[in-house]
């Protein structure tokens, strides 16, 4: 019996040492840096066309404004105003609180001290100015070089707003994920970096839906701990926060499945007019007013692409459901 107790004590002591070592490692490595090269040849020319296209993307299809402004400013965005992207919006996940950055060119609290190459790397590789991995809420890694150029051109053109926003506040689980799982995005050498010609409507719609408007990012089930995709693309099932206590908003299946997909039976005209109508349901997390600023040609391209998808049979249930 004494020998057994001795081995149990040894085992427990060993486990405590391992746990302590892991905790020390997590605390010392969760904000580790990555050596991701900068494209030092990348320089933004703030031409009128670049700034205008960047503004269209920021307040329209890429809906940057709805993440990089606080919710009390959304009514102004919905009304068509160009609210400064001064950050401060936040999301509470299982891993802690994530807060959006100030994207105005303020030198101390915004992006005024960033180089063009550092901003491009943040969008491309999900790496901050200091080389740390960013939590993957921005799915613009395959946005074209030209569109990234134009977005940065617009961001640089804004008036600076001094607004210090808090850093992300990770709990222990979040720090562990940042230590062991989170890193730069690497799509490989063959990844697309161009914007398809608008005449190739399916390819252009695919570019918008996958890399700009975040249709795929929201209408695909994801792991709330690290943002990774765990469901079939565009088949819905991703739970999002709701203002209703104890309820979540579950994104619907937007493949053209005749039984479970909401795209089935929609005409192009109905699709376009629904988006141009803007927000109808106040509690919807979808940035309807941003999409209402899109051109009809861009909306038609997305429609043509979505109905070209392979139908996926997946019943995502009621849009509003009890949180688990």
N, C-alpha and C positions, 0 to 999 in steps of 0.2 A: 504493500500500500504506500509506504514511504517513497519507494522508487517511482511509483506512478505519479504521486503528488509532485515529486521533484521534476519529472518530465513535463507535467502540466504547467508548472511554474516557469520552466525553461521556455515552453512554447508560448505562453502568454507574454513573457518578457520579450521574446523575439518578435512577436506580433506588435507589441507596443513600440519597439525600436523601429520596425518597418513603418508603422503609421506615423510616428514622429518624424522619421526621415522624409516621408512623402509630404507631410504638412510643411516642413521646412523648405522642401524643394518647390512646392506650389507657391508659397509665399515669396520665394526669391526669384521665381521664373515666370510668373503669370504675365508679366509685362515685358517679356523678352523681346529683343529686336531681331529683325531679319535683314540680311544684306540683299536687297532687291535693287538691281541697277536702275538708275534714272536715265530717261531718254534725254540726254543733254542737248540734243539737236532740236528738241521740241520748243518752239516759241510761238506765242499767240499774237496774231495780228488783229487788233481791235478795229476791224473794218465795219462799216455800217451793216453790211450783209451778215457778217459773222455774229455781231451783237444781236441783230434782230432774230436770226435763226436760233441763237442761244436762248433768248428770252422766250421764244415759242416753245422750245423744248422744256425749259425750266418751269414755266407756268402751265404748259399744256401736257403733251404726252408723257414726259418724264416725271411730271408732278413733284419736282423737288420742293416746291413751295409748301406743300402740305406736310412734309416731314420737318422742314427747317424753319417753321414758324410755330408758335404756340397755338393751341386750339381756340383761344379767344379771338384769334385773328382770322379764323377760317371763314366767318361770315363775310368779311371784307374780300377774301379771295373768291368766295362764291359769287360775290357781286361784281367780279371782274377787275378788282384793284390789283396793282402790282406791289404787294406787301414786301418789305425788305426781308431777306432770308437771314434773320439774325439768330436763328436757332432757339434751343430751349425746350423743344417738344421732347417728351420722354415716353418710354414703353417699359412696363414692368413684366419681366420674364422670370422663368424659374431660376435663372442664373443671376438675377439682379436687375438694376435699373439702367437702361441705355438712354442716353440723352443726345439729341442732335446738335451738331456744331453750328457755330455762327459762320455763315458763308459770305458775309459782306467783307469788303476789303479793308476792314479795320486792322491796323498794324498790331494791336495788342490782344484783341479778343477774337479776331476773325482770321481771314486768309491773307491779309496784307503782307505777312512775312513769308508766305509760301512762294516758291518758284513755280513757273508753269509746269516744269517737269515733275515736281512733287505733287501737284494737283492731278496731273495725268496718272501718275503712279497710284494715287489713292483710288481713282476710279477704275483703273485697269487691274491692279494687283491687290487692292484692299489693304494697303499699307500706309500708315500715317507718315507725317513729315519726319518724325523721330524713328521710323522704321518698325513701329509696333503694328501688329495685326489689328485691323478694324473689325468690329462685329459685323457679319455679312448681311446688313439690311439693304445695301445698295446693289442691285443686280445690273450694273452698267458695264460689266467687265468686257463685254463684246460690242459695246457701242463703237461706232466707226470713229476713226481718227478725226475726221472732219467734224462730226457732231461733238466729240469731246472738246476739240479746239473751240467750237462755237459756244458751248456751255461755259467754258472758262472765260472766254471773251466777254460774255454777258456778266458773269459774276464779278469780273474786274471792273465793269462799267457802273456797278451800283454805287450809291453813296455809302461810305462806311458807317456802320452802326456799332457803337461800343456796347457790347453786351457779353459779359463774362458768364459762360454756362458751365455747370459743374461737369467734372469728368464722369465717365461711366462708373457706376458703383456696383462692382461684382461681389457676390457673396462667395462662400468657400467653393460651392459647386462651380460657379462661374470662373473663379480663378483656376480651378482644376482643369476645366475645359480649355481655358486660354493657355494653360501650361502644356497640355498633352494633345489637344485636338485642333486648335485654331492656328492658322498660318496664312501666308499669302495665297492668293488665287493664282493658279498656273494652268492656263488652257493649252499650253504647248505651242510649238512653232507653227503648226498648221492652222491655228485658230483664225477665224475671219476678223478682219479689221476694216472692212469697207461697208459702205451703205449701198445696197443694191439699187439699180435703176428703178425709178418709179413705174416704168412701163412693164417691168417684170412683176406683176402685181402680187403673185403668191410669195415670191422671194422677199419683196419689199414688206408685205404684211407680216411675214415670218420674222424679219428683222425688227419691226416695231413691237410685235407681241412678245418676243423673247428677250429683246435687249434694250428696249426703251420704255414701253408702257407698263411693264411688269405684270402683264396678264398671266404669264406662265409662273412668275414668282409667287403670286397670291393664289392662283387657282391650281396649285399643286400642294399636296400634303407635305409638310416639313417638320423636322425635329425642332421643337422650341428651345432646345438646349444649345444647339450650335448652328441652326439655320439650314442644315443639310436637307436635301430632297429625299423623301422616303416614299413618295407616291408616284403614280403615273402622271406624266406631264399633262396639264390642262384638265385633269379629271376631278379637280376640286377636293374638298374635305379638309381644308386648312382652317383651324379655329382661330378667330381673331377677337380681340376684346370688344365688348359691347357696353353701352352706358346703362343697360338693364342689369340690375344686381343679380349675380348668380347665373348670368346668361352669356353665351358667346355667339358670335356670328360665324357661320361655317360657309366657306366659299363654295359655290355650286360647280357642278361639272359643266364645262363649256366646250366639250367635244360634241360632235353632231350625232350622238347616240339617240336613236328614236325613243327610247324608254326613259333614260336617266339624264340626258344632256339637254341643257336649256337652249342650245343653239338650234336644235332640230325644229324646223318649221318657220324659223325667222326669215323674213325677206331682207334683202339688203337695205331697202328703204326704211323698214321698221327698225332695223339695227341702228342705222345712222341717226334717225330721228330720236330714238331713245337716248343716245349719247348726247346729242345736241340739246336735249331738254334739261340736262344737268341733274342736280340732286332732287329726288322725289321723296325718298325715305330718309328722314333726318339722321337716323342712327346708323346708316350704312357706312362702313369704314372705307368704301371705295371713293376715290377722289373724283366724283362725278363732274364737279365744276371745272376741274382741270381738263378732263376729257372733252367737255363741252367746248373748249377753246380750240380743239383740233380741227383741221380742215376736213371737209367731207371726203376728199380723195384719200387721206390717211385712214379715216374710219372705214372706208370701203375696202381698202387693202387688208386691214385687219379682219374684216368680215369674210372676205374671200379666203384668207388663209385659214381661219378657224373652221369654216365649213369644209375645207379640204383635209382636215385632220382625220386620222383613223378613229372611228367611233370607239369609245371606251365605256363599257357598261359599269357604272359605279353610282349607286344611289347614295348621295351624301346626306340624305335626310332633310329635316326642316332647316331653313336658313338660320333661324334663331333656336338654340337648344341649350339645355342646362350645362353649365361648365362642369367638367369632370374633376 
